[in-house]
Amino acid sequence: MEGGGARGCPALPLASGRSIPVLGLGTSHQGGYSHDAVVHALQKCGIRHIDTAKRYGCESLLQKAIKESDVKREDLWITTKLWHSDYGYENTKKACLESCERLGVEYLDLYLIHWPDAHVPGKSNREVRAETWGAMEELYEKGLCRSIGVSNFLISHLEQLKEDCVITPHVNQVEYHPFQRPQELVDYCRSRDIVFEGYCPLAKGEALTHPSIIQLAEKYGRTPAQICIRWSIQNGIVTIPKSTKAERIQENCKVFDFTIAEDDVEILNGMHDGRHHFLCFLGTFRHILPVWVELSHSIVIKFLLLAESSEYSGSFLKTAAEGRV
C-alpha cells in the first residue's frame, strides 16, 4: 500500500455479524467507471470496499479489474444492487446469481434493493417490495448474500418492510453530503440497527467550491474533498465517494490521519438545505421536477411536484407515508 491510502480504514459492525469498511469506492454508468482507476485503488490505495450495481453496467468489468489487482476475494467487500426491472421473488434470485456470475464471485458481501419504486402492473409498490425482500432474505439465509439491505428507502418504506417481512435490512444507502443530511432518517436507521451508508459525499462537486468548506480545508491543511469525506465518516456514515482518476482516489483515501473538531463538524452539519443531486423517485427537490406517482394498482399519473427545500417533505411524501406508493 503506497502513500498512506486507506491504511487504517475502520469497519462498522452490521446486524448480519459482518463488518463493513467505512470507506468504499463507488462506480456508476455514463462514464463513471475506469479499469485503471479501480486497479490503482485496490493495489496502491488499499481500497477493499467496492460499490456497484447492475444498473451501472460494469459488474463484468470489475471482475477483470479485481483479477488483475491480485487482491484476494476474502479481503474484499463487494456491494451490488438489484435494479427495479428484476424486482419480484423469482426475478430477484435469478438477478443475484447473474450479478455474481458477472462479478466472478460465489457470494456478495452486500446486496441492496436499488430503489423503493417498482411500478409492476397490477401490484402496489409495497407488495413488490415485500416479495422482493422475501427473496433477499432467502439469498441471505443461503449465504449467497452475506448481508442484505436497501437504497434510497424512506422511513415509510422501512416501516412497511418491518411489517411485511422477517429480517430488518442491514444497510440503507442514501445520498448524504453537507447539503443533504437527512438526520431523521439516519436516527431512525440507527435506532433499528440499520447501518446508514452515504453516496455522493461531494454533492457532485458542489461542496468543493463552498467557501466554508474551502476555509476548513485550509485550516486543516486538507482538500475540500477530504473535509467532506472525513466529516461524513465522523458522523458515523459508511461513505462511498466515486472517481475515475487515480490521483483523486488516492486523495479521497487519505482521511484517517486527522480529525475535524466538533465545532467544525457542526458548521458542516448546519449546511443542510435539502438539495438532491440524484433523481430520487421519492426524494425532495428544490425545483419543479416531473415525478411519476402510482395512485392505484393500475393507473400512473404524471404531474409536476413543487417540493419545499426541507428534509424529505412535500405532498408526494405524504402520499408515500399513506402507503400508496
Secondary structure by P-SEA (a helix, b strand, c coil): ccccccccbbbbbcccccccccbbbbbbccccccaaaaaaaaccccccbbbbccccccaaaaaaaaaaaccccccbbbbbbbccccccaaaaaaaaaaaaaaaccccccbbbccccccccccccaaaaaaaaaaaaaaaaaaccccccccccccaaaaaaaaacccccccbbbccccccccaaaaaaaaaaacbbbbbccccccccccccaaaaaaaaaacccaaaaaaaaaaaaccbbbbbbccaaaaaaaaccccccccaaaaaaaaacccccccccccccccccbbbbbbbccccbbbbbbbbccccccccaaaaaaaaccc
